[in-house]
Amino acid sequence: MSSRQEVLNVLLAQLLQERGLVAAPEQIQNFGLGTRRMPDVLVDFHGLRLAIEGEFAPYPSGNLAQAERKAADSALKRVEQGIAHIGIALIYPDALRSVPFERLKEELARVSLRFAIVTESCQQQLSLPTIEKEPVQFTEGSLDTLAEALRRAYEQLIHDEVLEHAIALIEKGIERFVAALRVQPAATERFKSVLEVKELPEEELEDEEVGEEEAYE
């Protein structure tokens, strides 16, 4: 029987728990051959809710980017809905489909995985009205690599760098806007007219300069 990705999600949660990284609820801890219902894979990660969403890698002729996008969208949705603070989007090797359940966990611990970590910070950045939105970036590595990436994501999340990223994106957008105006002087004049931007009279400019000099004294 072919394994489903939901089974691998649960087994991955068990492996992370065995490494002391997460605390899994009872239905995930006791998941086994006799289990009929697939539990939602939501575990405790240092007091934060962590969701695991996986997809199988496509056959050689398939579209890997499509599988990554599907896994990332599922993880993002969990974060956007407030169900989780952090989401793991995973691409499992297609070969794991045919591994018997008794050996599946052992094989999962050995294979290389493609994964992306989605946090509230990442979700908020993707929600900003930027000109270009980059897709969630996947990387590849072992289970230990995934564990280390989770630790880094946790550190980044607790330092709350969303504001800094937002400022950087806004500054980048302003730079592009100004660069576009430099080669279109007529557009600059139209903007000034619509926004009613006018040059200050000379006497007001002099008053401002005097005020600035007094402020520095």
Backbone as CSV, one residue per row, in Angstrom:
resi,resn,N_x,N_y,N_z,CA_x,CA_y,CA_z,C_x,C_y,C_z
1,MET,0.844,-1.198,0.000,0.000,0.000,0.000,0.882,1.252,0.000
2,SER,0.511,2.218,-0.821,1.265,3.463,-0.904,0.981,4.348,0.301
3,SER,2.037,4.923,0.887,1.879,5.797,2.054,1.406,7.178,1.612
4,ARG,0.657,7.818,2.481,0.191,9.175,2.221,1.120,10.170,2.906
5,GLN,1.141,11.402,2.376,2.012,12.408,2.977,1.601,12.753,4.398
6,GLU,0.295,12.592,4.730,-0.151,12.867,6.094,0.509,11.923,7.096
7,VAL,0.761,10.686,6.664,1.446,9.719,7.535,2.874,10.184,7.799
8,LEU,3.538,10.660,6.762,4.906,11.141,6.922,4.958,12.394,7.787
9,ASN,3.945,13.254,7.686,3.891,14.432,8.555,3.903,14.027,10.027
10,VAL,3.105,13.005,10.339,3.019,12.534,11.722,4.345,11.911,12.162
11,LEU,4.930,11.083,11.302,6.202,10.439,11.650,7.315,11.461,11.820
12,LEU,7.290,12.511,11.013,8.295,13.570,11.162,8.139,14.256,12.514
13,ALA,6.903,14.489,12.931,6.663,15.102,14.242,7.214,14.208,15.345
14,GLN,7.047,12.896,15.195,7.588,11.969,16.187,9.114,12.043,16.236
15,LEU,9.743,12.139,15.067,11.211,12.229,15.017,11.716,13.517,15.665
16,LEU,11.005,14.617,15.428,11.397,15.882,16.048,11.215,15.820,17.570
17,GLN,10.186,15.112,18.005,9.973,14.971,19.445,11.084,14.125,20.077
18,GLU,11.486,13.075,19.391,12.553,12.215,19.916,13.874,12.966,20.045
19,ARG,14.022,14.015,19.263,15.223,14.857,19.358,15.052,15.985,20.367
20,GLY,13.936,15.974,21.077,13.693,16.975,22.108,13.356,18.344,21.577
21,LEU,12.980,18.420,20.297,12.733,19.718,19.690,11.295,20.184,19.866
22,VAL,10.349,19.252,19.851,8.936,19.613,19.976,8.262,18.692,20.990
23,ALA,7.065,19.110,21.404,6.209,18.267,22.251,4.939,17.985,21.458
24,ALA,4.693,16.711,21.174,3.567,16.325,20.335,2.400,15.845,21.190
25,PRO,1.160,16.114,20.751,-0.010,15.619,21.480,-0.092,14.093,21.428
26,GLU,-0.943,13.540,22.267,-1.004,12.088,22.445,-1.323,11.342,21.153
27,GLN,-2.256,11.861,20.342,-2.641,11.138,19.126,-1.497,11.041,18.128
28,ILE,-0.548,11.980,18.213,0.629,11.902,17.339,1.675,10.981,17.958
29,GLN,1.839,11.057,19.266,2.807,10.203,19.944,2.485,8.727,19.737
30,ASN,1.194,8.394,19.788,0.772,6.995,19.726,0.342,6.550,18.340
31,PHE,0.647,7.338,17.328,0.255,6.990,15.972,0.962,5.710,15.541
32,GLY,0.213,4.779,14.950,0.811,3.516,14.523,-0.013,2.826,13.467
33,LEU,0.255,1.542,13.260,-0.403,0.775,12.209,-1.916,0.740,12.366
34,GLY,-2.404,0.694,13.608,-3.839,0.560,13.825,-4.600,1.869,13.743
35,THR,-3.904,2.965,13.469,-4.555,4.275,13.433,-5.351,4.432,12.140
36,ARG,-6.590,4.862,12.277,-7.431,5.051,11.089,-7.496,6.517,10.676
37,ARG,-7.670,7.392,11.643,-7.838,8.816,11.327,-6.498,9.529,11.382
38,MET,-6.246,10.338,10.386,-5.008,11.107,10.346,-5.129,12.345,11.228
39,PRO,-4.319,12.461,12.264,-4.419,13.647,13.123,-3.810,14.871,12.441
40,ASP,-4.314,16.057,12.788,-3.673,17.284,12.334,-2.310,17.384,13.008
41,VAL,-1.285,17.678,12.227,0.065,17.702,12.785,0.366,19.110,13.281
42,LEU,0.012,19.329,14.539,0.235,20.608,15.206,0.900,20.296,16.537
43,VAL,2.142,20.746,16.702,2.921,20.399,17.890,3.394,21.665,18.591
44,ASP,3.868,21.496,19.823,4.383,22.618,20.605,5.885,22.743,20.385
45,PHE,6.307,23.949,20.001,7.720,24.221,19.743,8.142,25.417,20.586
46,HIS,8.717,25.153,21.763,9.137,26.208,22.692,7.989,27.176,22.997
47,GLY,6.800,26.634,23.192,5.651,27.474,23.520,4.919,28.025,22.317
48,LEU,5.424,27.777,21.123,4.768,28.217,19.895,4.134,27.024,19.188
49,ARG,3.056,27.278,18.444,2.395,26.213,17.701,3.099,26.037,16.353
50,LEU,3.481,24.798,16.077,4.204,24.458,14.855,3.369,23.485,14.029
51,ALA,3.090,23.848,12.772,2.317,22.993,11.868,3.249,22.373,10.827
52,ILE,2.988,21.122,10.479,3.791,20.414,9.482,2.900,20.083,8.288
53,GLU,3.297,20.561,7.107,2.540,20.336,5.871,3.493,19.786,4.818
54,GLY,3.200,18.611,4.293,4.097,17.987,3.328,3.420,17.552,2.044
55,GLU,4.217,17.413,0.995,3.790,16.888,-0.291,4.881,15.949,-0.799
56,PHE,4.475,14.979,-1.621,5.471,14.109,-2.242,6.099,14.809,-3.437
57,ALA,7.380,14.540,-3.634,8.038,15.041,-4.840,7.381,14.392,-6.048
58,PRO,7.216,15.133,-7.135,6.591,14.554,-8.327,7.507,13.547,-8.994
59,TYR,6.943,12.782,-9.903,7.757,11.869,-10.696,8.753,12.705,-11.503
60,PRO,9.811,12.062,-12.043,10.834,12.836,-12.771,10.272,13.821,-13.791
61,SER,9.156,13.481,-14.374,8.581,14.382,-15.385,7.631,15.403,-14.770
62,GLY,7.469,15.358,-13.439,6.526,16.243,-12.779,7.093,17.632,-12.510
63,ASN,6.268,18.446,-11.902,6.622,19.844,-11.635,6.942,20.017,-10.154
64,LEU,8.242,20.110,-9.835,8.660,20.264,-8.443,8.184,21.595,-7.878
65,ALA,8.270,22.657,-8.686,7.851,23.978,-8.216,6.379,23.977,-7.812
66,GLN,5.563,23.241,-8.522,4.141,23.167,-8.195,3.935,22.476,-6.849
67,ALA,4.684,21.393,-6.594,4.590,20.689,-5.315,5.051,21.584,-4.175
68,GLU,6.135,22.337,-4.399,6.638,23.253,-3.373,5.615,24.346,-3.078
69,ARG,5.016,24.872,-4.130,4.024,25.930,-3.943,2.816,25.419,-3.143
70,LYS,2.393,24.197,-3.427,1.248,23.623,-2.720,1.558,23.436,-1.235
71,ALA,2.748,22.904,-0.931,3.143,22.702,0.466,3.290,24.037,1.187
72,ALA,3.916,25.019,0.509,4.118,26.335,1.116,2.791,27.038,1.357
73,ASP,1.853,26.926,0.410,0.540,27.553,0.571,-0.202,26.965,1.771
74,SER,-0.075,25.654,1.956,-0.732,25.010,3.101,-0.145,25.503,4.420
75,ALA,1.187,25.616,4.476,1.843,26.097,5.695,1.494,27.556,5.954
76,LEU,1.502,28.362,4.884,1.142,29.779,5.026,-0.290,29.945,5.523
77,LYS,-1.182,29.106,5.014,-2.587,29.189,5.413,-2.738,28.931,6.907
78,ARG,-2.007,27.966,7.424,-2.056,27.675,8.864,-1.628,28.900,9.675
79,VAL,-0.582,29.582,9.199,-0.083,30.756,9.911,-1.049,31.930,9.759
80,GLU,-1.547,32.139,8.547,-2.464,33.243,8.284,-3.736,33.132,9.115
81,GLN,-4.215,31.919,9.311,-5.437,31.692,10.079,-5.206,31.718,11.583
82,GLY,-3.950,31.874,11.990,-3.643,31.907,13.415,-3.611,30.548,14.066
83,ILE,-3.679,29.494,13.253,-3.640,28.135,13.796,-2.235,27.810,14.302
84,ALA,-1.226,28.320,13.611,0.173,28.072,13.988,0.973,29.362,13.917
85,HIS,2.041,29.405,14.720,2.983,30.521,14.641,4.069,30.252,13.597
86,ILE,4.379,28.962,13.417,5.414,28.532,12.478,4.875,27.355,11.685
87,GLY,5.201,27.314,10.400,4.817,26.190,9.562,6.027,25.619,8.851
88,ILE,6.065,24.290,8.721,7.106,23.638,7.923,6.459,23.122,6.645
89,ALA,6.951,23.557,5.510,6.511,23.037,4.213,7.568,22.037,3.742
90,LEU,7.151,20.817,3.448,8.092,19.741,3.136,7.784,19.085,1.792
91,ILE,8.848,18.645,1.132,8.714,17.814,-0.059,9.412,16.488,0.246
92,TYR,8.613,15.422,0.349,9.161,14.099,0.653,9.593,13.402,-0.635
93,PRO,10.723,12.680,-0.602,11.145,11.925,-1.787,10.057,10.943,-2.214
94,ASP,9.845,10.827,-3.507,8.794,9.953,-4.017,9.022,8.494,-3.622
95,ALA,10.292,8.115,-3.416,10.616,6.725,-3.081,9.978,6.286,-1.767
96,LEU,9.667,7.233,-0.891,9.073,6.881,0.411,7.640,6.367,0.277
97,ARG,7.016,6.596,-0.858,5.640,6.118,-1.054,5.533,4.604,-0.872
98,SER,6.539,3.901,-1.372,6.467,2.435,-1.410,7.155,1.749,-0.235
99,VAL,7.676,2.505,0.721,8.352,1.903,1.882,7.298,1.383,2.849
100,PRO,7.416,0.130,3.313,6.449,-0.401,4.281,6.399,0.454,5.543
101,PHE,5.222,0.518,6.160,5.049,1.389,7.319,6.056,1.074,8.426
102,GLU,6.374,-0.211,8.610,7.267,-0.611,9.694,8.664,0.016,9.541
103,ARG,9.075,0.316,8.318,10.404,0.891,8.072,10.350,2.369,7.676
104,LEU,9.135,2.912,7.574,8.982,4.259,7.028,9.645,5.330,7.892
105,LYS,9.477,5.222,9.206,10.055,6.209,10.109,11.580,6.178,10.049
106,GLU,12.130,4.989,9.997,13.588,4.838,9.920,14.130,5.441,8.619
107,GLU,13.442,5.182,7.515,13.870,5.726,6.224,13.735,7.242,6.202
108,LEU,12.659,7.750,6.782,12.433,9.188,6.816,13.557,9.908,7.549
109,ALA,14.087,9.269,8.586,15.167,9.871,9.369,16.473,9.944,8.585
110,ARG,16.574,9.170,7.487,17.829,9.094,6.747,17.836,9.908,5.456
111,VAL,16.669,10.131,4.882,16.632,10.741,3.552,16.885,12.251,3.612
112,SER,17.184,12.796,2.453,17.324,14.250,2.314,15.951,14.828,1.975
113,LEU,15.612,15.938,2.624,14.297,16.554,2.452,14.428,17.957,1.881
114,ARG,13.458,18.342,1.066,13.340,19.740,0.667,12.321,20.380,1.600
115,PHE,12.671,21.546,2.153,11.776,22.151,3.133,11.892,23.667,3.137
116,ALA,10.882,24.299,3.682,10.876,25.754,3.890,10.205,26.018,5.220
117,ILE,10.718,26.997,5.953,10.144,27.381,7.241,9.348,28.666,7.044
118,VAL,8.087,28.625,7.414,7.197,29.780,7.282,6.832,30.271,8.677
119,THR,7.111,31.541,8.970,6.782,32.114,10.275,5.797,33.263,10.112
120,GLU,5.327,33.786,11.235,4.445,34.951,11.188,5.159,36.125,10.530
121,SER,6.464,36.249,10.759,7.237,37.314,10.129,7.227,37.168,8.616
122,CYS,7.461,35.954,8.146,7.468,35.684,6.709,6.104,35.962,6.108
123,GLN,5.043,35.517,6.786,3.682,35.707,6.284,3.348,37.183,6.161
124,GLN,3.742,37.990,7.160,3.447,39.417,7.119,4.240,40.108,6.020
125,GLN,5.459,39.664,5.773,6.249,40.246,4.687,5.597,39.973,3.341
126,LEU,5.085,38.749,3.158,4.433,38.394,1.907,3.132,39.151,1.718
127,SER,2.552,39.653,2.823,1.303,40.393,2.744,1.510,41.863,2.416
128,LEU,2.760,42.337,2.484,3.027,43.741,2.204,2.816,44.035,0.717
129,PRO,2.337,45.250,0.392,2.056,45.580,-1.009,3.326,45.904,-1.785
130,THR,4.161,44.914,-2.016,5.407,45.124,-2.751,5.164,44.958,-4.250
131,ILE,6.098,45.499,-5.026,5.971,45.383,-6.481,6.224,43.946,-6.915
132,GLU,7.262,43.328,-6.349,7.600,41.958,-6.692,7.578,41.113,-5.424
133,LYS,6.891,39.960,-5.490,6.823,39.077,-4.329,7.551,37.782,-4.654
134,GLU,8.597,37.506,-3.894,9.352,36.289,-4.112,8.633,35.118,-3.455
135,PRO,8.647,33.946,-4.102,8.005,32.780,-3.494,8.781,32.314,-2.263
136,VAL,8.136,31.510,-1.458,8.807,30.934,-0.293,9.982,30.096,-0.776
137,GLN,11.145,30.324,-0.176,12.369,29.663,-0.623,12.560,28.318,0.081
138,PHE,12.763,27.273,-0.706,13.026,25.941,-0.167,14.526,25.673,-0.159
139,THR,14.938,24.821,0.773,16.314,24.351,0.827,16.290,22.840,0.991
140,GLU,17.431,22.212,0.957,17.479,20.753,1.058,18.500,20.339,2.099
141,GLY,18.163,19.292,2.857,19.086,18.816,3.865,18.507,17.672,4.673
142,SER,19.277,17.248,5.644,18.873,16.134,6.497,17.895,16.597,7.573
143,LEU,17.469,15.668,8.394,16.585,15.998,9.502,17.281,16.946,10.478
144,ASP,18.572,16.764,10.665,19.326,17.668,11.540,19.386,19.075,10.948
145,THR,19.503,19.171,9.631,19.486,20.480,8.969,18.157,21.171,9.184
146,LEU,17.078,20.397,9.085,15.738,20.935,9.327,15.602,21.425,10.766
147,ALA,16.116,20.645,11.717,16.042,21.027,13.125,16.790,22.338,13.376
148,GLU,17.950,22.500,12.759,18.727,23.726,12.931,18.005,24.915,12.304
149,ALA,17.366,24.705,11.155,16.605,25.775,10.513,15.438,26.206,11.390
150,LEU,14.819,25.268,12.071,13.728,25.594,12.989,14.225,26.449,14.149
151,ARG,15.380,26.118,14.670,15.940,26.902,15.784,16.224,28.343,15.338
152,ARG,16.765,28.489,14.135,17.044,29.840,13.621,15.751,30.624,13.405
153,ALA,14.731,29.943,12.901,13.443,30.608,12.676,12.847,31.077,13.992
154,TYR,13.021,30.271,15.029,12.512,30.646,16.345,13.216,31.898,16.861
155,GLU,14.544,31.937,16.726,15.309,33.104,17.176,14.889,34.356,16.419
156,GLN,14.694,34.207,15.108,14.295,35.354,14.298,12.906,35.840,14.692
157,LEU,12.016,34.898,14.955,10.641,35.254,15.283,10.553,35.995,16.606
158,ILE,11.295,35.548,17.615,11.197,36.200,18.924,11.861,37.578,18.916
159,HIS,12.749,37.831,17.943,13.339,39.164,17.837,12.465,40.113,17.022
160,ASP,11.418,39.574,16.402,10.415,40.372,15.686,11.043,41.365,14.716
161,GLU,11.538,40.843,13.594,12.204,41.681,12.609,11.267,42.130,11.491
162,VAL,9.964,41.956,11.684,9.007,42.319,10.641,9.119,43.795,10.279
163,LEU,9.207,44.665,11.290,9.255,46.106,11.036,10.477,46.481,10.215
164,GLU,11.631,45.891,10.558,12.850,46.208,9.825,12.733,45.799,8.358
165,HIS,12.155,44.613,8.119,11.964,44.158,6.749,10.986,45.058,6.008
166,ALA,9.926,45.493,6.691,8.938,46.366,6.063,9.583,47.685,5.658
167,ILE,10.401,48.241,6.538,11.088,49.510,6.235,12.009,49.337,5.029
168,ALA,12.734,48.222,4.989,13.651,47.974,3.871,12.885,47.871,2.559
169,LEU,11.728,47.210,2.588,10.923,47.074,1.372,10.370,48.416,0.921
170,ILE,9.929,49.228,1.879,9.406,50.557,1.540,10.509,51.427,0.936
171,GLU,11.704,51.392,1.554,12.823,52.178,1.033,13.190,51.737,-0.375
172,LYS,13.141,50.432,-0.609,13.447,49.914,-1.941,12.421,50.411,-2.953
173,GLY,11.144,50.422,-2.556,10.096,50.914,-3.441,10.247,52.399,-3.748
174,ILE,10.623,53.177,-2.732,10.835,54.623,-2.939,11.989,54.859,-3.892
175,GLU,13.073,54.091,-3.730,14.229,54.249,-4.616,13.847,53.968,-6.069
176,ARG,13.037,52.931,-6.288,12.599,52.621,-7.653,11.731,53.740,-8.214
177,PHE,10.854,54.271,-7.373,9.956,55.336,-7.803,10.746,56.589,-8.203
178,VAL,11.701,56.962,-7.365,12.519,58.145,-7.644,13.355,57.932,-8.902
179,ALA,13.910,56.724,-9.056,14.713,56.432,-10.247,13.864,56.541,-11.512
180,ALA,12.604,56.095,-11.424,11.710,56.189,-12.589,11.387,57.634,-12.915
181,LEU,11.256,58.477,-11.884,10.926,59.883,-12.110,12.086,60.647,-12.737
182,ARG,13.314,60.224,-12.441,14.479,60.942,-12.967,14.496,60.976,-14.498
183,VAL,14.011,59.895,-15.112,14.028,59.825,-16.580,12.722,60.321,-17.185
184,GLN,11.790,60.781,-16.317,10.507,61.293,-16.803,10.190,62.614,-16.100
185,PRO,10.905,63.677,-16.445,10.693,64.968,-15.776,9.266,65.485,-15.914
186,ALA,8.611,65.170,-17.028,7.234,65.633,-17.209,6.309,65.000,-16.171
187,ALA,6.563,63.735,-15.875,5.745,63.051,-14.864,5.942,63.694,-13.498
188,THR,7.165,64.116,-13.209,7.440,64.780,-11.931,6.610,66.052,-11.789
189,GLU,6.541,66.820,-12.875,5.759,68.061,-12.841,4.273,67.776,-12.656
190,ARG,3.786,66.702,-13.272,2.363,66.352,-13.117,2.061,65.933,-11.680
191,PHE,2.995,65.175,-11.077,2.822,64.783,-9.673,2.766,66.024,-8.777
192,LYS,3.652,66.966,-9.040,3.678,68.194,-8.242,2.360,68.950,-8.373
193,SER,1.812,68.961,-9.576,0.554,69.669,-9.801,-0.600,68.993,-9.080
194,VAL,-0.694,67.665,-9.198,-1.786,66.919,-8.554,-1.702,67.011,-7.039
195,LEU,-0.480,66.902,-6.514,-0.288,66.951,-5.064,-0.205,68.370,-4.521
196,GLU,-0.269,69.347,-5.431,-0.197,70.764,-5.057,1.083,71.078,-4.283
197,VAL,2.170,70.527,-4.786,3.478,70.783,-4.188,4.055,72.055,-4.813
198,LYS,4.357,73.041,-3.993,4.877,74.313,-4.481,6.152,74.680,-3.729
199,GLU,6.993,75.443,-4.391,8.208,75.906,-3.744,7.864,76.984,-2.717
200,LEU,8.585,76.969,-1.602,8.350,77.962,-0.563,8.888,79.327,-1.003
201,PRO,8.213,80.409,-0.618,8.749,81.748,-0.895,10.107,81.918,-0.231
202,GLU,10.923,82.810,-0.752,12.273,82.997,-0.246,12.303,83.381,1.224
203,GLU,11.343,84.213,1.656,11.345,84.640,3.056,11.073,83.462,3.996
204,GLU,10.216,82.510,3.567,9.950,81.345,4.416,11.168,80.430,4.470
205,LEU,11.873,80.317,3.340,13.088,79.506,3.341,14.129,80.093,4.278
206,GLU,14.255,81.439,4.264,15.213,82.091,5.151,14.845,81.875,6.607
207,ASP,13.530,81.948,6.925,13.087,81.724,8.301,13.412,80.307,8.754
208,GLU,13.246,79.327,7.854,13.551,77.940,8.199,15.042,77.768,8.471
209,GLU,15.881,78.415,7.639,17.326,78.292,7.829,17.758,78.908,9.152
210,VAL,17.153,80.037,9.521,17.463,80.675,10.800,17.044,79.781,11.946
211,GLY,15.870,79.178,11.828,15.382,78.292,12.884,16.278,77.087,13.077
212,GLU,16.786,76.520,11.966,17.680,75.371,12.062,18.989,75.764,12.724
213,GLU,19.511,76.949,12.402,20.767,77.399,13.003,20.591,77.600,14.509
214,GLU,19.461,78.161,14.932,19.207,78.366,16.353,19.074,77.035,17.080
215,ALA,18.501,76.066,16.406,18.310,74.751,17.034,19.643,74.073,17.313
216,TYR,20.641,74.320,16.426,21.947,73.691,16.617,22.781,74.410,17.666
217,GLU,22.459,75.674,17.957,23.262,76.442,18.910,22.966,76.016,20.358
